[in-house]
């Protein structure tokens, strides 16, 4: 049994923030029905691709699917529906009357233009929860602005403190504004489901990528509020020293020593315990910040004589937070991630496991319940007969007519 079994979710999402939210809901056991236009989602035909011959940046076979689809649509069902038609809107409202949750990430106001805004949805199903993920939220001066991840990283302040002081601001390499919005969407949806148990009423969950990204920077906010100046320090930290990456003989390691005890443990680990009493390195943030270059040079000298594995093992043995800098190809073979079922094979809905294709496993684990992405991404409209038949009672003749009209 999975925690969200019995929860029916209609998925109107696109791109990344929305589909990743509903992917997690599916992994938690919700019955997620992906609603796609009859021509299919953009990412079904977007490179890179996966299919019977493996993965490639170009299509090798006609039925190859975009890896974004194969990765982000796992565990979901697919139906087709043209929401630009009145018949399509009517069908959607009938589905909404049976659903628990709808997740969408259109520009604010789009659902209202379609005729399926929250007021209309709530009228057909007062228990329904609508989760809307957008760049700037349903209210505020930027409400109608368009946004993708780099825009939000820039406007939230993340880019201003990422990179090096003598170079332009830098976007974080991971799409953190998109993917953390997914997490806030899941949190908001689960909270609304819990509240519904008490009140009997649904709600509208409003998730803004800008809000969430701003929320991601408590240490920067606290430092600046306390009188410090925001800085781009590369891999360093404005306030904490040491906090950096250091080159080993075969790569790089990262190290952070935050508490006073950890500074003493670090000096013992590198064979310099005599520096514990050195007033220059008094274990307070202010003193260590003033001698940042000396500390980094000291650590670089020690790390540079060792491999990444040797340095990490010694530092961890002294109870210090340190580890090697790895790329994704390293992580695909990482024994710990495999032990945690976090590196999983990607499957094609027709051909099964795709040679060389990896996906991320379910990051939430339970003792009592199951969780995971145990079904491949579906073919376009693969569940039309199932969903429209079982939920709405439509027969073959009805579905054939809807197809002829271009509704599904």
MIVOTOR-363137 format. One line per 5 residues: number of its first residue (from 1); their letters; for each residue x, y, z of C-alpha. Coordinates in Angstrom, 1 decimal, always signed. Each point is the difference from the previous one (the first is absolute). Layout:
NUM> A> X:Y:Z | ...
//
This chain:
1> XXXXX> +0.0:+0.0:+0.0 | +1.1:+3.5:-0.8 | -0.9:+3.0:+2.2 | -2.1:+1.9:-2.6 | -1.9:-3.0:-1.5
6> XXXXX> -3.5:+1.0:-0.8 | +0.9:+3.7:-0.7 | -0.9:+0.9:-3.6 | +2.1:+2.8:-1.6 | -0.6:+1.7:-3.3
11> XXXXX> +3.3:+1.2:-1.4 | -0.1:+3.0:-2.3 | +3.7:+0.9:+0.4 | +2.8:+0.7:-2.5 | +3.8:+0.4:-0.1
16> XXXXX> +1.6:-0.8:+3.4 | -1.4:+1.5:+3.2 | -3.5:-1.4:-0.5 | +0.8:-3.5:-1.4 | +2.6:-0.6:+2.8
21> XXXXX> -2.6:+0.9:+2.6 | -2.5:-2.6:-1.4 | +2.8:-2.5:-0.5 | +0.5:+0.1:+3.8 | -3.7:-0.3:+0.6
26> XXXXX> -0.1:-3.0:-2.3 | +3.0:-1.5:+1.9 | -1.9:+0.4:+3.2 | -2.9:-2.0:-1.4 | -2.4:+2.5:-1.5
31> XXXXX> -1.8:-0.9:-3.2 | +1.4:+2.7:-2.2 | -1.8:+0.5:-3.3 | +2.1:+2.1:-2.4 | -2.3:+2.1:-2.2
36> XXXXX> +1.8:+0.7:-3.3 | -1.2:+1.8:-3.2 | -0.8:-2.5:-2.8 | +3.3:+0.8:-1.7 | +1.9:-0.9:+3.2
41> XXXXX> +2.2:+1.9:+2.4 | +3.0:+2.0:-1.5 | +2.5:-2.2:+1.9 | -1.1:-3.2:-1.7 | +1.9:+1.2:-3.1
46> XXXXX> +2.7:+1.9:+1.8 | +3.6:-1.2:+0.1 | +1.8:-2.0:+1.4 | -1.9:-3.1:-0.9 | -0.3:-3.6:+1.3
51> XXXXX> -1.2:-3.1:-1.7 | +0.8:-3.6:-1.0 | +3.5:+1.0:-1.3 | +0.9:+1.9:+3.2 | +0.4:+3.8:+0.5
56> XXXXX> +1.0:+2.6:-2.5 | -0.2:+3.8:-0.6 | -1.9:-0.8:-3.3 | -2.8:-2.5:-0.7 | +1.3:-3.5:-1.0
61> XXXXX> -3.5:-1.6:-0.3 | -3.4:+1.5:-0.8 | -1.4:-1.0:+3.4 | +2.9:+1.5:+2.1 | -1.3:+2.3:+2.7
66> XXXXX> +1.6:+3.0:+1.6 | +1.9:-0.9:+3.1 | -1.7:+2.8:+1.9 | -3.3:-1.8:-0.7 | +1.4:-3.4:+0.9
71> XXXXX> +1.4:+1.4:+3.3 | -2.7:+2.5:+1.1 | -3.2:-2.0:-1.0 | +0.9:-3.2:+1.9 | -2.9:-1.5:+2.0
76> XXXXX> -2.6:+2.2:-1.8 | -2.9:-0.7:-2.3 | -0.4:+1.9:-3.3 | -3.2:+1.2:-1.5 | -0.5:+2.5:-2.9
81> XXXXX> -2.4:+2.9:+0.2 | -0.4:+3.2:-2.0 | -0.7:+2.7:+2.6 | -0.4:+2.5:-2.8 | -3.4:-1.5:-0.8
86> XXXXX> -3.2:+0.4:+2.0 | -0.5:-3.8:+0.0 | +3.5:-0.4:+1.4 | -0.7:+2.5:+2.8 | -3.2:-1.9:+0.8
91> XXXXX> +1.8:-3.3:+0.2 | +2.7:+1.5:+2.2 | -2.5:+1.4:+2.4 | -1.6:-3.5:+0.2 | +3.4:-1.4:+0.9
96> XXXXX> +0.6:+2.8:+2.5 | -3.2:-1.0:+1.7 | +1.6:-3.4:+0.8 | +3.5:+1.2:+0.8 | +1.7:+0.9:+3.2
101> XXXXX> +2.8:+2.2:-1.4 | +0.8:+2.0:-3.1 | +3.6:+1.2:-0.6 | +0.8:+2.6:-2.6 | +2.8:+2.4:-0.8
106> XXXXX> -1.5:+2.3:-2.7 | +0.4:+3.8:+0.2 | -2.4:+1.4:+2.5 | -3.4:+0.6:-1.5 | +0.3:-2.7:-2.6
111> XXXXX> -2.4:-2.4:+1.7 | -2.6:+2.7:+0.2 | +0.4:+0.7:-3.7 | -0.6:-3.7:-0.7 | -3.2:+0.0:+2.1
116> XXXXX> +1.5:-2.2:+2.7 | +1.1:+2.5:+2.6 | -0.1:-0.7:+3.7 | -3.5:+1.4:+0.5 | -1.4:-2.3:-2.7
121> XXXXX> +1.9:-3.0:+1.3 | -1.1:+0.6:+3.5 | -3.6:+0.3:-1.1 | +0.1:-3.5:-1.5 | +2.1:-1.5:+2.8
126> XXXXX> +0.2:+1.9:+3.3 | +2.5:-2.5:+1.3 | +2.4:+0.5:-2.9 | +3.6:+1.3:+0.7 | +1.5:+2.1:-2.8
131> XXXXX> +3.8:+0.3:+0.2 | +1.3:+2.8:-2.3 | +3.8:+0.4:-0.5 | +1.1:+3.2:-1.8 | +3.0:+2.2:-0.2
136> XXXXX> -1.3:+2.8:+2.2 | -3.3:-1.2:+1.5 | -3.6:+0.8:-0.5 | +0.3:+3.5:+1.6 | +2.5:+2.8:+0.1
141> XXXXX> +1.5:+2.5:-2.5 | +1.9:-2.8:-1.9 | -3.0:-2.3:-0.3 | -0.2:+0.2:-3.8 | +3.8:-0.2:-0.6
146> XXXXX> +1.3:-3.1:-1.8 | +2.8:-1.9:+1.6 | +2.2:-3.0:-0.4 | +2.5:-1.2:+2.6 | +2.9:+2.4:-0.9
151> XXXXX> -2.3:+3.0:+0.3 | -1.1:-1.0:+3.4 | +3.5:-0.9:+1.2 | +1.0:+3.5:-1.1 | -2.9:+1.9:+1.6
156> XXXXX> +0.0:-2.0:+3.2 | +3.6:+1.0:+0.8 | +1.5:-3.5:-0.6 | +2.0:+1.1:-3.0 | +1.4:+3.1:+1.8
161> XXXXX> +1.8:-2.2:+2.5 | +1.0:-2.8:-2.5 | +3.3:+0.1:-1.8 | +3.1:+2.1:+0.6 | +0.3:+3.7:+1.0
166> XXXXX> +2.0:+1.0:-3.2 | -2.4:-1.7:-2.4 | -3.7:+0.4:-0.9 | -2.8:-1.5:+2.2 | -0.5:-3.7:-0.7
171> XXXXX> -3.0:-2.3:-0.1 | +0.3:-3.0:+2.2 | +0.6:-3.0:-2.3 | -3.0:-1.9:+1.3 | -3.5:+1.3:-0.8
176> XXXXX> -0.6:+0.6:+3.7 | -2.8:+2.6:-0.4 | -2.0:-2.4:-2.1 | +0.6:-3.1:+2.0 | -0.4:+1.5:+3.5
181> XXXXX> -3.3:+1.5:-1.2 | -1.0:-3.6:-0.7 | +0.7:-0.8:+3.7 | -2.0:+2.9:+1.2 | -2.8:-1.1:-2.2
186> XXXXX> +0.0:-3.5:+1.6 | +0.2:+1.5:+3.5 | -2.9:+2.3:-0.7 | -2.1:-2.7:-1.6 | +0.6:-2.4:+2.9
191> XXXXX> -0.8:+2.7:+2.5 | -3.3:+0.9:-1.8 | -0.9:-3.7:-0.1 | +0.6:-0.2:+3.8 | -2.1:+3.1:+0.6
196> XXXXX> -2.8:-1.4:-2.1 | -0.3:-2.9:+2.3 | -1.1:+2.4:+2.7 | -1.9:+2.7:-2.0 | -1.4:-2.0:-2.8
201> XXXXX> +1.0:+2.8:-2.4 | +2.6:+0.2:-2.7 | +2.4:+3.0:-0.5 | +2.2:+1.8:-2.5 | +3.7:-0.6:+0.6
206> XXXXX> +2.0:+3.0:-1.5 | +3.7:-0.9:-0.5 | +2.3:+2.7:-1.4 | +3.5:-1.0:-1.1 | +1.2:+3.5:+1.1
211> XXXXX> -1.3:-0.5:+3.5 | +1.5:-3.5:+0.3 | +3.4:+1.1:-1.4 | +0.2:+3.0:+2.4 | -0.9:-2.4:+2.8
216> XXXXX> +3.1:-2.2:-0.9 | +2.5:+2.6:+1.2 | -0.3:+0.2:+3.8 | +3.7:+0.3:+0.6 | +0.5:+2.8:-2.5
221> XXXXX> -3.1:+1.8:+1.3 | +1.2:-0.2:+3.6 | +3.5:+1.1:-0.9 | -1.1:+3.0:-2.0 | -2.7:+1.0:+2.6
226> XXXXX> +2.7:-0.2:+2.7 | +2.1:+2.6:-1.9 | +2.1:-2.1:-2.4 | +0.4:+0.7:-3.7 | -1.3:-2.6:-2.4
231> XXXXX> +2.9:-1.4:-2.0 | +0.7:-2.4:-2.8 | +2.7:-2.3:+1.4 | +0.0:-2.9:-2.4 | +0.0:-3.2:+2.2
236> XXXXX> +0.7:+2.0:+3.1 | -2.5:+1.3:+2.5 | -0.6:+3.6:+1.1 | +0.2:-0.8:+3.7 | +1.4:-3.5:+0.5
241> XXXXX> +3.7:-0.8:-0.3 | +1.2:-2.6:-1.0 | -2.8:-0.6:-2.6 | +1.5:-0.7:-3.4 | +1.2:-2.6:-2.6
246> XXXXX> +3.6:-1.1:-0.1 | +2.0:-1.8:-2.7 | +1.2:-3.5:+0.8 | +2.3:-2.1:-2.1 | -2.8:-1.5:-2.0
251> XXXXX> -2.8:+2.5:+0.3 | -1.7:+2.3:+2.5 | -1.5:-0.2:+3.4 | -2.3:+2.3:+1.8 | +0.3:+0.7:+3.7
256> XXXXX> -2.0:+2.1:+2.6 | +0.9:+0.4:+3.6 | -2.7:+2.0:+1.8 | +0.1:-0.6:+3.7 | +3.0:+0.9:+2.2
261> XXXXX> +0.5:-3.7:+0.8 | +0.2:-0.7:-3.7 | +2.9:+2.5:-0.5 | +1.9:-1.8:+2.7 | -0.8:-3.4:-1.5
266> XXXXX> +1.2:+1.3:-3.4 | +3.3:+1.1:+1.3 | +0.6:-3.4:+1.7 | -1.0:-1.7:-3.3 | +2.6:+1.8:-2.0
271> XXXXX> +2.7:-0.4:+2.6 | +0.1:+3.6:+1.2 | -1.4:-0.1:+3.6 | +2.4:+2.8:+1.1 | -2.1:+2.5:-1.9
276> XXXXX> -3.0:-0.7:+2.3 | +1.5:+2.7:+2.4 | +1.0:+2.4:-2.8 | -2.0:+3.3:+0.6 | -0.2:+0.6:-3.8
281> XXXXX> -2.2:-3.0:-0.3 | -2.2:+0.5:+3.1 | -3.1:-2.1:-0.9 | -2.4:+2.8:-0.6 | -1.4:+1.0:-3.3
286> XXXXX> +1.6:+3.5:+0.1 | +3.6:-1.2:+0.7 | -0.1:-2.7:-2.6 | -1.5:+2.3:-2.6 | +2.9:+2.4:+0.5
291> XXXXX> +2.5:-2.8:-0.7 | -1.9:-1.8:-2.8 | +2.9:-0.1:-2.4 | +2.4:-1.5:+2.5 | -2.5:-2.7:+1.0
296> XXXXX> -0.8:-0.9:-3.6 | +3.8:-0.2:-0.8 | +0.6:-2.2:+3.0 | -2.8:-2.4:-1.0 | +1.0:+0.1:-3.7
301> XXXXX> +3.5:-1.1:+0.9 | -1.3:-2.9:+2.0 | -2.6:-1.1:-2.4 | +2.3:+0.3:-3.0 | +2.2:-2.8:+1.3
306> XXXXX> -2.9:-2.5:+0.0 | -2.6:-1.6:-2.2 | -3.6:+1.1:+0.4 | -0.8:-3.3:+1.6 | +2.9:+0.2:+2.5
311> XXXXX> -0.8:+3.6:+1.0 | -3.7:-0.7:+0.4 | +0.5:-3.1:+2.1 | +2.4:+1.7:+2.3 | -2.2:+3.0:+0.5
316> XXXXX> -3.1:-2.0:+0.5 | +1.8:-2.2:+2.5 | +0.6:+3.2:+2.0 | -3.8:+0.8:-0.1 | +0.3:+2.7:-2.7
321> XXXXX> -2.4:+0.7:-2.9 | +2.0:-0.7:-3.1 | -0.4:-1.9:-3.2 | +1.2:-0.3:-3.6 | -1.4:+2.2:-2.8
326> XXXXX> -1.7:-2.4:-2.4 | -1.6:+0.3:-3.3 | -3.2:-1.8:-1.1 | +1.9:-2.7:-1.8 | +1.7:-0.8:+3.3
331> XXXXX> -3.3:+0.0:+1.8 | -1.6:-2.5:-2.4 | +2.4:-2.5:+1.4 | +0.0:+1.2:+3.7 | -0.5:-2.9:+2.3
336> XXXXX> -1.8:+2.1:+2.7 | -2.6:+1.4:-2.5 | -0.5:-3.6:-1.4 | -0.5:-1.3:+3.6 | -2.6:+2.7:+0.5
341> XXXXX> -1.7:-0.8:-3.4 | +0.6:+3.5:-1.2 | +1.5:-1.0:-3.3 | -2.6:-1.9:-2.0 | -0.3:-1.2:-3.6
346> XXXXX> -2.3:+2.0:-2.3 | -2.5:-2.0:-2.0 | -1.7:+0.5:-3.3 | -3.8:-0.8:+0.2 | +0.3:-2.4:-2.9
351> XXXXX> +3.6:-1.3:+0.0 | +0.8:-0.2:+3.7 | +3.3:+1.0:+1.6 | +2.0:+2.5:-2.3 | +3.7:-0.9:-0.3
356> XXXXX> +2.1:+2.5:+1.9 | -2.9:+2.1:+1.2 | -0.1:+1.0:+3.7 | -2.6:+1.8:+2.0 | -0.3:+1.3:+3.6
361> XXXXX> -1.8:-2.3:+2.5 | -2.5:+1.0:+2.6 | +1.7:+2.3:+2.6 | -2.6:-0.6:+2.7 | +0.3:-3.3:+1.9
366> XXXXX> -2.4:-1.5:+2.6 | +0.2:-2.9:+2.4 | -3.6:-1.0:-0.2 | -1.0:+1.1:-3.5 | +1.3:-0.5:-3.6
371> XXXXX> +1.0:+2.9:-2.2 | +1.5:+0.1:-3.5 | -0.4:+0.4:-3.7 | -1.0:-3.5:-1.0 | -1.6:+0.6:-3.3
376> XXXXX> +1.6:+1.4:-3.2 | -1.1:+3.3:-1.5 | -3.2:-0.8:-2.1 | -0.5:+0.3:-3.7 | -2.1:+3.0:-1.0
381> XXXXX> -3.7:-0.6:+0.8 | +0.7:-3.5:+1.2 | -2.6:+0.2:+2.7 | -2.8:+1.8:-1.9 | -2.3:-3.1:+0.0
386> XXXXX> +0.8:-0.8:+3.6 | -0.5:+3.5:+1.4 | -2.9:+1.2:-2.1 | -1.7:-3.4:+0.3 | +0.4:-0.7:+3.7
391> XXXXX> -0.2:+3.6:+1.4 | -2.6:+1.4:-2.4 | -1.7:-3.0:-1.4 | +0.7:+0.8:-3.6 | -0.2:-2.9:-2.5
396> XXXXX> +1.9:-0.8:-3.2 | -2.5:+1.9:-2.2 | +0.3:+3.1:+2.2 | +3.8:-0.1:-0.1 | +0.0:-0.5:-3.8
401> XXXXX> -2.2:+3.0:-0.4 | +2.2:+2.1:+2.3 | +3.1:-1.0:-2.1 | -1.7:+0.9:-3.2 | -0.9:+3.4:+1.4
406> XXX> +3.6:+0.6:+1.1 | -1.0:+0.2:+3.7 | +2.3:-2.9:+1.1
//
